[in-house]
Amino acid sequence: MKSNADPVYTALQLIRQYGETAATEAAMFGFELREIGDLEGWRFWDTVYRAICQIECGEAQVGDVLH
């Protein structure tokens, strides 16, 4: 995944595809990249993970800027 990809869009796609396990999937993608030394990729997936958590617990709505 390119670093300029939209993490919120990616989070929503993962939620649609994986449902309740979306956050776990994002964390695993990030972990795999971190293990091979791709810190930029890991940061992207960490942001996706946090976006999923915020969306799922109701802290963020689609369109909110997530940090």
N, C-alpha and C positions, 0 to 999 in steps of 0.2 A: 504494500500500500504506500502510495506517495505521501510525503510529509505534508503536502499542501492540500490533502483531502480534508473534507469537512468531518470532524469527529462526531458532531451531533447527527448528521445524516447517516454516518456509519453506525452510530449507536441505535438509531431507529431501525435501520436495516437488520441489525443483529437481533433486536427485540422481535421484529416480525419473523425472522427466520428461526430463532432459537427459543423464543418465549422466556420462560423463567430461568433458563440457563445462560442467557445472553451475557450477563456480567462475567460469569465463569469462563465463557468462550473468549471474551475480550482479554481477560487476565491471562489465559493460556497463550493466546497469540502474542501478547506482550512479553510474557516470560520466555517464550521460545526465541524471540528476537534479542532479548537481553542476554540470553545464554550464548548467543553467537556474536555478541558485541555490538549489535545494532541499537545504539542508545537512542537515536532519532526515531526509529521504528517503535522502540519500547515506549518512548514518551508519547507518541501518537496513540498507541493502544491503551496506555494509562489514562489519557484524557478521555478516550472512548469509554473505558471502564467507569470512570467517575461520572461521565454524562449518563450512562445507563443507570447507575445507582441513583443519581439525582432525579431522573425521569421516573424511575420505578417507585421512589418513595414520595413523589409528588412535590419535591422541592423545586423542580424546573418544569416549564412547559416547552413545547416545541417552539422554537423561535427565541427562547431566552439565550443570552450569551452565557456560556458556561466556562468557568476558569478552573 
